[in-house]
Amino acid sequence: EYWHQVLTILRSANDIEVMKSDTWNTSLLCEPIQNNELCITEINSAYALYTEGRDVQHCIYTYLYRCRHTKSFGENGPEYIAFSVRSLHSDDKSTIGLVWNYNNLSYIFDQHQGLENLSVPPEHKNAVSFLISNISKQIKPN
């Protein structure tokens, strides 16, 4: 698939250093959030997006442009926000994506993918509601 080719191309050390310096301002979380089972981190660099795609074995890196791209109409923040979800007591991983909705001017749920785009691990089932309930507590002031 296309995203496998993209990941293969970007494996050189030089490209990795470039990706580490390719960052954008996080929009919703000031810091990672966690409960007794999960840690959720907002992805804010090309390298973090790349490693998320590599570790969870799916195409999240192909969302790079949308994660980097600022919304239209003078709104702050990216068009797409990806979150890395990790279990605290196992190696389970998943990725959450929120997309900017221009109709209601807010982020809406887009996807929650487990390893290789399979179902999310059982302990990750409530990650989206946990994330959304915490976003309002940590929104950065403009």
GUTI-300822 format. One record per residue: residue number from 1; x, y, z of N, C-alpha, C in turn. Coordinates in nm, 4 decimals. Layout:
BEGIN
[site NUM,[X,Y,Z],[X,Y,Z],[X,Y,Z]] ...
//
This chain:
BEGIN
[site 1,[0.0821,-0.1177,0.0000],[0.0000,0.0000,0.0000],[0.0871,0.1248,0.0000]] [site 2,[0.0237,0.2378,-0.0299],[0.0939,0.3652,-0.0393],[0.1666,0.4007,0.0904]] [site 3,[0.0998,0.3870,0.2040],[0.1624,0.4304,0.3289],[0.2819,0.3446,0.3656]] [site 4,[0.2845,0.2180,0.3248],[0.4043,0.1352,0.3456],[0.5211,0.1936,0.2675]] [site 5,[0.4955,0.2394,0.1470],[0.6005,0.3000,0.0649],[0.6513,0.4279,0.1289]] [site 6,[0.5591,0.5095,0.1814],[0.5986,0.6341,0.2476],[0.6893,0.6037,0.3666]] [site 7,[0.6506,0.5076,0.4500],[0.7318,0.4738,0.5672],[0.8692,0.4215,0.5273]] [site 8,[0.8761,0.3433,0.4217],[1.0030,0.2897,0.3736],[1.0942,0.4015,0.3274]] [site 9,[1.0409,0.4963,0.2553],[1.1196,0.6083,0.2039],[1.1795,0.6910,0.3179]] [site 10,[1.1088,0.7029,0.4284],[1.1489,0.7926,0.5360],[1.2385,0.7295,0.6423]] [site 11,[1.2995,0.6182,0.6132],[1.3780,0.5481,0.7150],[1.5199,0.6000,0.7336]] [site 12,[1.5701,0.6808,0.6475],[1.7088,0.7255,0.6631],[1.7220,0.8165,0.7848]] [site 13,[1.8399,0.8155,0.8451],[1.8640,0.8959,0.9653],[1.8437,1.0437,0.9384]] [site 14,[1.8816,1.0893,0.8209],[1.8658,1.2300,0.7858],[1.7180,1.2676,0.7853]] [site 15,[1.6362,1.1840,0.7244],[1.4933,1.2128,0.7208],[1.4336,1.2112,0.8608]] [site 16,[1.4815,1.1233,0.9471],[1.4298,1.1167,1.0832],[1.4620,1.2455,1.1583]] [site 17,[1.5825,1.2986,1.1404],[1.6170,1.4257,1.2050],[1.5293,1.5392,1.1536]] [site 18,[1.5014,1.5394,1.0242],[1.4114,1.6401,0.9672],[1.2722,1.6253,1.0277]] [site 19,[1.2236,1.5014,1.0388],[1.0904,1.4776,1.0952],[1.0828,1.5225,1.2409]] [site 20,[1.1902,1.5044,1.3163],[1.1888,1.5448,1.4570],[1.1767,1.6960,1.4712]] [site 21,[1.2283,1.7687,1.3745],[1.2197,1.9146,1.3811],[1.0909,1.9689,1.3202]] [site 22,[1.0142,1.8846,1.2542],[0.8874,1.9241,1.1919],[0.7764,1.9083,1.2954]] [site 23,[0.7503,2.0150,1.3701],[0.6522,2.0107,1.4773],[0.5422,2.1145,1.4535]] [site 24,[0.4335,2.0997,1.5227],[0.3253,2.1975,1.5181],[0.2714,2.2121,1.6600]] [site 25,[0.2027,2.3232,1.6821],[0.1458,2.3479,1.8142],[0.0337,2.2495,1.8408]] [site 26,[0.0358,2.1911,1.9591],[-0.0758,2.1059,1.9971],[-0.1953,2.1952,2.0250]] [site 27,[-0.3113,2.1401,2.0068],[-0.4311,2.2222,2.0127],[-0.5206,2.1958,2.1323]] [site 28,[-0.5301,2.0714,2.1750],[-0.6321,2.0374,2.2728],[-0.5790,1.9953,2.4087]] [site 29,[-0.4662,1.9300,2.4130],[-0.4130,1.8840,2.5412],[-0.2835,1.9569,2.5747]] [site 30,[-0.2754,2.0080,2.6951],[-0.1506,2.0703,2.7403],[-0.0467,1.9640,2.7722]] [site 31,[-0.0925,1.8476,2.8121],[-0.0035,1.7379,2.8496],[-0.0792,1.6065,2.8319]] [site 32,[-0.0077,1.4952,2.8311],[-0.0771,1.3658,2.8206],[-0.1756,1.3475,2.9356]] [site 33,[-0.2813,1.2714,2.9090],[-0.3776,1.2393,3.0137],[-0.3732,1.0889,3.0382]] [site 34,[-0.4024,1.0507,3.1611],[-0.4054,0.9079,3.1880],[-0.5024,0.8765,3.3008]] [site 35,[-0.5482,0.7527,3.2988],[-0.6286,0.6999,3.4081],[-0.5593,0.5738,3.4571]] [site 36,[-0.6291,0.4834,3.5200],[-0.5657,0.3618,3.5725],[-0.5225,0.2650,3.4634]] [site 37,[-0.5757,0.2813,3.3413],[-0.5490,0.1849,3.2343],[-0.4743,0.2425,3.1147]] [site 38,[-0.4944,0.3729,3.0854],[-0.4470,0.4300,2.9590],[-0.3689,0.5578,2.9773]] [site 39,[-0.2846,0.5845,2.8774],[-0.2206,0.7150,2.8630],[-0.2492,0.7614,2.7202]] [site 40,[-0.3016,0.8834,2.7065],[-0.3344,0.9397,2.5760],[-0.2501,1.0649,2.5549]] [site 41,[-0.1783,1.0690,2.4426],[-0.0890,1.1799,2.4105],[-0.1263,1.2378,2.2752]] [site 42,[-0.1355,1.3695,2.2684],[-0.1597,1.4352,2.1401],[-0.0311,1.4316,2.0583]] [site 43,[-0.0410,1.3917,1.9338],[0.0757,1.3820,1.8454],[0.1009,1.5186,1.7833]] [site 44,[0.2237,1.5701,1.7986],[0.2516,1.7058,1.7511],[0.3817,1.7191,1.6720]] [site 45,[0.4259,1.6090,1.6104],[0.5432,1.6183,1.5228],[0.5350,1.5110,1.4149]] [site 46,[0.6047,1.5378,1.3059],[0.6081,1.4402,1.1965],[0.6694,1.3098,1.2445]] [site 47,[0.7712,1.3192,1.3291],[0.8361,1.1980,1.3790],[0.7417,1.1170,1.4680]] [site 48,[0.6689,1.1841,1.5564],[0.5738,1.1141,1.6426],[0.4632,1.0495,1.5590]] [site 49,[0.4198,1.1171,1.4539],[0.3176,1.0608,1.3647],[0.3735,0.9392,1.2914]] [site 50,[0.4985,0.9504,1.2477],[0.5666,0.8393,1.1798],[0.5795,0.7183,1.2722]] [site 51,[0.6273,0.7415,1.3953],[0.6459,0.6289,1.4865],[0.5122,0.5687,1.5276]] [site 52,[0.4086,0.6499,1.5374],[0.2754,0.5961,1.5675],[0.2309,0.5017,1.4557]] [site 53,[0.2475,0.5440,1.3308],[0.2121,0.4576,1.2181],[0.2947,0.3304,1.2156]] [site 54,[0.4221,0.3438,1.2465],[0.5101,0.2258,1.2489],[0.4722,0.1309,1.3621]] [site 55,[0.4499,0.1860,1.4810],[0.4235,0.1024,1.5984],[0.2859,0.0360,1.5938]] [site 56,[0.1871,0.1072,1.5416],[0.0512,0.0543,1.5384],[0.0208,-0.0067,1.4016]] [site 57,[0.1144,0.0088,1.3093],[0.1087,-0.0531,1.1768],[-0.0163,-0.0128,1.0990]] [site 58,[-0.0347,0.1190,1.0889],[-0.1418,0.1705,1.0046],[-0.0989,0.3020,0.9418]] [site 59,[-0.1872,0.3658,0.8683],[-0.1514,0.4751,0.7775],[-0.1592,0.6147,0.8380]] [site 60,[-0.1546,0.6313,0.9688],[-0.1707,0.7638,1.0275],[-0.0694,0.8644,0.9739]] [site 61,[0.0481,0.8204,0.9328],[0.1478,0.9144,0.8808],[0.0993,0.9854,0.7543]] [site 62,[0.0099,0.9228,0.6807],[-0.0411,0.9878,0.5592],[-0.1308,1.1067,0.5931]] [site 63,[-0.1619,1.1266,0.7199],[-0.2400,1.2426,0.7643],[-0.1494,1.3608,0.7983]] [site 64,[-0.0212,1.3490,0.7696],[0.0756,1.4531,0.8060],[0.0326,1.5919,0.7591]] [site 65,[-0.0042,1.6042,0.6332],[-0.0419,1.7361,0.5809],[-0.1595,1.7926,0.6602]] [site 66,[-0.2587,1.7106,0.6869],[-0.3773,1.7582,0.7575],[-0.3457,1.7924,0.9029]] [site 67,[-0.2523,1.7207,0.9640],[-0.2123,1.7517,1.1018],[-0.1338,1.8828,1.1074]] [site 68,[-0.0543,1.9076,1.0049],[0.0282,2.0274,0.9972],[-0.0509,2.1493,0.9500]] [site 69,[-0.1524,2.1246,0.8686],[-0.2266,2.2308,0.8007],[-0.3211,2.3029,0.8971]] [site 70,[-0.3078,2.4347,0.9034],[-0.3937,2.5148,0.9891],[-0.5312,2.5293,0.9246]] [site 71,[-0.6313,2.5301,1.0081],[-0.7681,2.5454,0.9612],[-0.7850,2.6775,0.8873]] [site 72,[-0.8835,2.6833,0.8035],[-0.9167,2.8062,0.7300],[-0.9923,2.9033,0.8200]] [site 73,[-1.0229,3.0182,0.7668],[-1.1051,3.1201,0.8328],[-1.0413,3.1760,0.9591]] [site 74,[-0.9094,3.1760,0.9668],[-0.8407,3.2375,1.0786],[-0.8478,3.1604,1.2091]] [site 75,[-0.9022,3.0399,1.2065],[-0.9079,2.9579,1.3279],[-0.7682,2.9048,1.3600]] [site 76,[-0.7357,2.8951,1.4872],[-0.6081,2.8365,1.5281],[-0.6201,2.6853,1.5340]] [site 77,[-0.5082,2.6177,1.5142],[-0.5045,2.4732,1.5287],[-0.5118,2.4002,1.3961]] [site 78,[-0.4724,2.2749,1.3978],[-0.4672,2.1955,1.2745],[-0.6048,2.1437,1.2322]] [site 79,[-0.6130,2.1025,1.1063],[-0.7355,2.0418,1.0538],[-0.7621,1.9058,1.1159]] [site 80,[-0.6563,1.8343,1.1492],[-0.6695,1.6978,1.1994],[-0.5789,1.6811,1.3202]] [site 81,[-0.6299,1.6160,1.4220],[-0.5498,1.5914,1.5411],[-0.5501,1.4418,1.5703]] [site 82,[-0.4302,1.3864,1.5839],[-0.4148,1.2446,1.6138],[-0.3661,1.2284,1.7573]] [site 83,[-0.4109,1.1219,1.8202],[-0.3740,1.0922,1.9580],[-0.3238,0.9492,1.9667]] [site 84,[-0.2153,0.9311,2.0379],[-0.1593,0.7995,2.0641],[-0.2182,0.7484,2.1952]] [site 85,[-0.2731,0.6272,2.1924],[-0.3313,0.5658,2.3114],[-0.2477,0.4431,2.3474]] [site 86,[-0.2003,0.4381,2.4721],[-0.1186,0.3268,2.5169],[-0.1738,0.2708,2.6468]] [site 87,[-0.1757,0.1385,2.6553],[-0.2140,0.0716,2.7800],[-0.1000,0.0839,2.8791]] [site 88,[-0.1329,0.1041,3.0051],[-0.0310,0.1142,3.1094],[0.0147,-0.0229,3.1585]] [site 89,[-0.0664,-0.1265,3.1363],[-0.0356,-0.2580,3.1915],[-0.0153,-0.3657,3.0851]] [site 90,[-0.0064,-0.3242,2.9595],[0.0184,-0.4206,2.8507],[0.0811,-0.3449,2.7343]] [site 91,[0.1082,-0.4151,2.6258],[0.1662,-0.3522,2.5072],[0.0594,-0.3048,2.4084]] [site 92,[-0.0672,-0.3035,2.4476],[-0.1745,-0.2642,2.3562],[-0.1629,-0.1179,2.3174]] [site 93,[-0.1948,-0.0913,2.1899],[-0.1824,0.0419,2.1323],[-0.3030,0.0693,2.0434]] [site 94,[-0.3385,0.1965,2.0325],[-0.4386,0.2378,1.9353],[-0.4180,0.3861,1.9056]] [site 95,[-0.4897,0.4343,1.8052],[-0.4773,0.5736,1.7618],[-0.6164,0.6327,1.7436]] [site 96,[-0.6356,0.7535,1.7960],[-0.7616,0.8263,1.7800],[-0.7372,0.9439,1.6867]] [site 97,[-0.8336,0.9720,1.5991],[-0.8264,1.0878,1.5117],[-0.9503,1.1745,1.5260]] [site 98,[-0.9285,1.3055,1.5390],[-1.0371,1.4036,1.5387],[-1.0171,1.4953,1.4187]] [site 99,[-1.1244,1.5321,1.3536],[-1.1174,1.6171,1.2354],[-1.1989,1.7435,1.2603]] [site 100,[-1.1511,1.8556,1.2053],[-1.2206,1.9824,1.2203],[-1.3448,1.9823,1.1332]] [site 101,[-1.4581,2.0164,1.1934],[-1.5843,2.0255,1.1212],[-1.6138,2.1729,1.0967]] [site 102,[-1.6091,2.2121,0.9696],[-1.6288,2.3529,0.9349],[-1.7734,2.3982,0.9525]] [site 103,[-1.8683,2.3056,0.9588],[-2.0088,2.3436,0.9773],[-2.0372,2.3900,1.1189]] [site 104,[-1.9867,2.3175,1.2188],[-2.0134,2.3589,1.3570],[-1.8893,2.4133,1.4276]] [site 105,[-1.7803,2.4312,1.3528],[-1.6571,2.4921,1.4042],[-1.6060,2.4239,1.5313]] [site 106,[-1.5961,2.2927,1.5248],[-1.5406,2.2164,1.6360],[-1.4827,2.0862,1.5824]] [site 107,[-1.4045,2.0192,1.6662],[-1.3502,1.8895,1.6287],[-1.4565,1.7824,1.6521]] [site 108,[-1.4605,1.6858,1.5613],[-1.5505,1.5722,1.5766],[-1.4689,1.4443,1.5619]] [site 109,[-1.5220,1.3381,1.6164],[-1.4569,1.2079,1.6097],[-1.4481,1.1617,1.4647]] [site 110,[-1.3300,1.1123,1.4250],[-1.3113,1.0570,1.2911],[-1.2884,0.9072,1.2964]] [site 111,[-1.1924,0.8636,1.3795],[-1.1607,0.7213,1.3828],[-1.0872,0.6833,1.5107]] [site 112,[-1.0956,0.5569,1.5440],[-1.0178,0.4974,1.6525],[-0.9755,0.3604,1.6028]] [site 113,[-0.8456,0.3458,1.5728],[-0.7938,0.2248,1.5108],[-0.6953,0.1533,1.6026]] [site 114,[-0.7062,0.0210,1.6043],[-0.6117,-0.0613,1.6771],[-0.4989,-0.1057,1.5846]] [site 115,[-0.4204,-0.1978,1.6320],[-0.3081,-0.2522,1.5554],[-0.3562,-0.2990,1.4184]] [site 116,[-0.2859,-0.2581,1.3143],[-0.3160,-0.2938,1.1746],[-0.4601,-0.2613,1.1349]] [site 117,[-0.5156,-0.1530,1.1899],[-0.6527,-0.1079,1.1623],[-0.7590,-0.2064,1.2083]] [site 118,[-0.7231,-0.2941,1.3005],[-0.8214,-0.3862,1.3564],[-0.8952,-0.3170,1.4705]] [site 119,[-0.9881,-0.3869,1.5296],[-1.0614,-0.3317,1.6436],[-0.9648,-0.2912,1.7541]] [site 120,[-1.0056,-0.1912,1.8292],[-0.9208,-0.1460,1.9391],[-0.9237,-0.2495,2.0513]] [site 121,[-0.8156,-0.2582,2.1274],[-0.8131,-0.3524,2.2405],[-0.9274,-0.3215,2.3381]] [site 122,[-0.9772,-0.4210,2.4085],[-1.0916,-0.4008,2.4993],[-1.0725,-0.2860,2.5987]] [site 123,[-0.9523,-0.2736,2.6561],[-0.9324,-0.1660,2.7544],[-0.9255,-0.0280,2.6909]] [site 124,[-0.9247,-0.0212,2.5582],[-0.9219,0.1072,2.4879],[-1.0609,0.1515,2.4436]] [site 125,[-1.1625,0.0700,2.4659],[-1.2980,0.0994,2.4173],[-1.3502,0.2339,2.4684]] [site 126,[-1.3130,0.2719,2.5888],[-1.3619,0.3972,2.6466],[-1.2645,0.5133,2.6291]] [site 127,[-1.1597,0.4940,2.5486],[-1.0570,0.5978,2.5334],[-1.1123,0.7258,2.4725]] [site 128,[-1.2019,0.7136,2.3749],[-1.2557,0.8342,2.3102],[-1.3359,0.9157,2.4102]] [site 129,[-1.4238,0.8521,2.4865],[-1.5022,0.9279,2.5842],[-1.4121,0.9845,2.6938]] [site 130,[-1.3087,0.9097,2.7337],[-1.2132,0.9598,2.8326],[-1.1404,1.0826,2.7784]] [site 131,[-1.0967,1.0758,2.6528],[-1.0280,1.1885,2.5897],[-1.1185,1.3109,2.5846]] [site 132,[-1.2381,1.2939,2.5341],[-1.3289,1.4077,2.5170],[-1.3662,1.4689,2.6518]] [site 133,[-1.3844,1.3861,2.7528],[-1.4192,1.4405,2.8845],[-1.3035,1.5209,2.9444]] [site 134,[-1.1811,1.4903,2.9040],[-1.0643,1.5610,2.9577],[-1.0228,1.6814,2.8745]] [site 135,[-1.0634,1.6857,2.7495],[-1.0212,1.7970,2.6637],[-1.0660,1.9303,2.7214]] [site 136,[-1.1893,1.9408,2.7656],[-1.2402,2.0671,2.8171],[-1.1645,2.1138,2.9409]] [site 137,[-1.1074,2.0196,3.0153],[-1.0299,2.0549,3.1350],[-0.8926,2.1100,3.0995]] [site 138,[-0.8410,2.0748,2.9800],[-0.7040,2.1111,2.9473],[-0.6921,2.2020,2.8256]] [site 139,[-0.8006,2.2569,2.7761],[-0.7914,2.3447,2.6588],[-0.7025,2.4616,2.6921]] [site 140,[-0.6122,2.4886,2.5998],[-0.5198,2.5999,2.6192],[-0.5905,2.7312,2.5882]] [site 141,[-0.5694,2.8326,2.6688],[-0.6268,2.9641,2.6350],[-0.5545,3.0216,2.5139]] [site 142,[-0.6263,3.0985,2.4332],[-0.5640,3.1624,2.3138],[-0.4799,3.2803,2.3528]] 
//
